[in-house]
Amino acid sequence: MIRRLFRFALKLGVVGSVVAIAAKVLDRRRSASSDWTATTGPWPPLDSSDEQAADPSTVAPEPSALAQDAEGEAIDDPEEVDELLSADPEGPAMWTDPGDDGICPASHPVKAKLSSMVFHLPGMANYERTKADRCYADAESAEADGLRQAKR
């Protein structure tokens, strides 16, 4: 009696495992066939509210219309406009690329992994072994870019 009960439970377990594996495989095939770009959206995340699109004051003017010299007169030369636009008036960049080995420069010590959307600060548990995808100057810059701080 006990043997029969044991055999029945064993067969039931094997059948249940096969069914679970089949369900997982079918689910992966179903999710792989869907268009992943429709669910993930663009990077970096953009605020695409209808109010901004309808409001003409939020539309940026042409870059050449913004170019002015020190006296406030418009600059018509395209080369001068490009030179002005290439200058960074806001100071250092919010993020920079790490070196080939994933180490961040001293000016941008915060390491960020884009696959997990997590950033690591110097002194944290996994900071030394993390190979960064991006390097940020501070935690606020990383949070503004949609990342969250690592838990340890």
C-alpha positions in Angstrom: 0.0 0.0 0.0 2.7 2.4 1.0 4.7 1.5 -2.2 1.8 2.2 -4.4 1.2 5.5 -2.7 4.9 6.5 -3.0 4.9 5.5 -6.7 1.7 7.5 -7.4 3.2 10.6 -5.7 6.4 10.2 -7.6 4.6 10.0 -10.9 2.4 13.0 -10.0 5.6 15.0 -9.2 7.2 14.2 -12.6 4.0 15.0 -14.5 3.7 18.3 -12.6 7.3 19.3 -13.4 6.9 18.6 -17.1 3.7 20.7 -17.2 5.5 23.6 -15.4 8.5 23.5 -17.8 6.2 23.4 -20.8 4.3 26.4 -19.5 7.5 28.3 -18.9 8.8 27.5 -22.4 5.5 28.6 -24.0 5.5 31.8 -22.0 9.0 32.7 -23.1 8.1 32.0 -26.8 5.1 34.2 -26.4 7.0 37.1 -24.9 9.9 36.8 -27.3 7.6 37.0 -30.3 6.1 40.3 -29.1 7.7 43.6 -30.1 9.9 44.5 -27.1 10.5 48.1 -28.3 6.8 48.8 -27.9 7.0 47.8 -24.2 10.3 49.3 -23.3 10.1 52.8 -24.9 12.9 55.1 -25.8 16.0 55.8 -23.7 16.4 58.2 -21.9 12.8 58.4 -20.7 11.0 61.3 -22.3 8.0 63.2 -20.9 5.6 63.0 -23.8 2.5 64.6 -22.2 -0.2 65.9 -24.6 -0.2 69.3 -22.8 3.4 70.0 -23.9 2.7 69.0 -27.5 -0.3 71.2 -27.6 1.4 74.2 -26.0 3.4 76.1 -28.7 5.5 77.9 -26.0 7.3 74.6 -25.2 8.5 74.1 -28.7 12.2 74.9 -28.9 13.1 77.6 -31.5 15.6 77.0 -34.2 19.2 77.0 -32.9 20.2 79.7 -35.3 17.5 82.0 -33.9 19.0 81.7 -30.5 22.6 82.5 -31.5 23.6 86.0 -30.5 27.0 87.7 -30.0 28.0 89.5 -26.9 26.2 92.7 -27.9 22.9 90.8 -28.4 23.0 90.9 -32.3 22.0 87.8 -34.2 24.8 85.7 -35.7 24.1 84.7 -39.3 27.3 82.7 -40.0 26.5 79.0 -39.6 30.1 78.2 -38.5 29.9 80.7 -35.7 26.5 79.3 -34.7 27.9 75.7 -34.6 30.9 76.9 -32.5 28.6 78.6 -30.0 26.3 75.5 -29.8 29.2 73.1 -29.3 30.3 75.1 -26.2 28.9 73.7 -22.9 27.3 76.7 -21.1 26.0 74.6 -18.3 29.4 73.4 -17.0 30.5 69.7 -16.9 28.4 67.0 -18.5 25.8 65.2 -16.3 27.4 61.8 -17.2 30.4 60.5 -19.1 31.5 57.1 -20.5 33.8 55.0 -18.3 37.2 53.7 -19.5 37.5 50.4 -21.3 37.8 48.6 -18.0 34.6 50.1 -16.6 36.4 52.4 -14.2 35.0 55.9 -13.8 37.2 59.1 -13.8 37.7 61.0 -10.6 35.5 63.8 -11.8 32.5 61.4 -12.1 32.8 58.7 -9.4 29.3 57.4 -9.3 29.1 54.1 -11.3 25.8 53.2 -13.1 24.6 50.0 -14.6 22.0 50.5 -17.3 20.8 46.9 -17.4 19.6 47.1 -13.8 19.0 50.9 -13.6 21.1 51.0 -10.4 24.0 53.3 -9.4 26.7 52.7 -6.9 28.5 55.3 -4.8 32.1 55.1 -3.7 32.4 53.1 -0.5 29.3 50.9 -1.1 29.6 47.1 -0.9 29.8 46.3 -4.7 31.4 49.6 -5.9 34.8 48.1 -6.6 33.6 45.2 -8.6 31.0 47.1 -10.6 32.0 47.8 -14.2 30.1 50.9 -15.1 28.1 51.7 -18.2 27.9 55.4 -17.3 29.7 57.6 -14.7 27.9 60.4 -13.0 29.3 63.4 -11.1 26.9 62.9 -8.1 23.9 60.8 -7.0 21.4 63.6 -7.9 22.5 63.4 -11.5 22.0 59.7 -11.6 18.6 59.9 -10.0 17.6 62.7 -12.5 18.4 60.2 -15.3 16.0 57.6 -13.9 18.4 55.4 -11.9 18.0 54.3 -8.3 20.7 53.8 -5.6 21.9 50.3 -4.9 20.6 48.9 -1.6 24.1 48.1 -0.2 
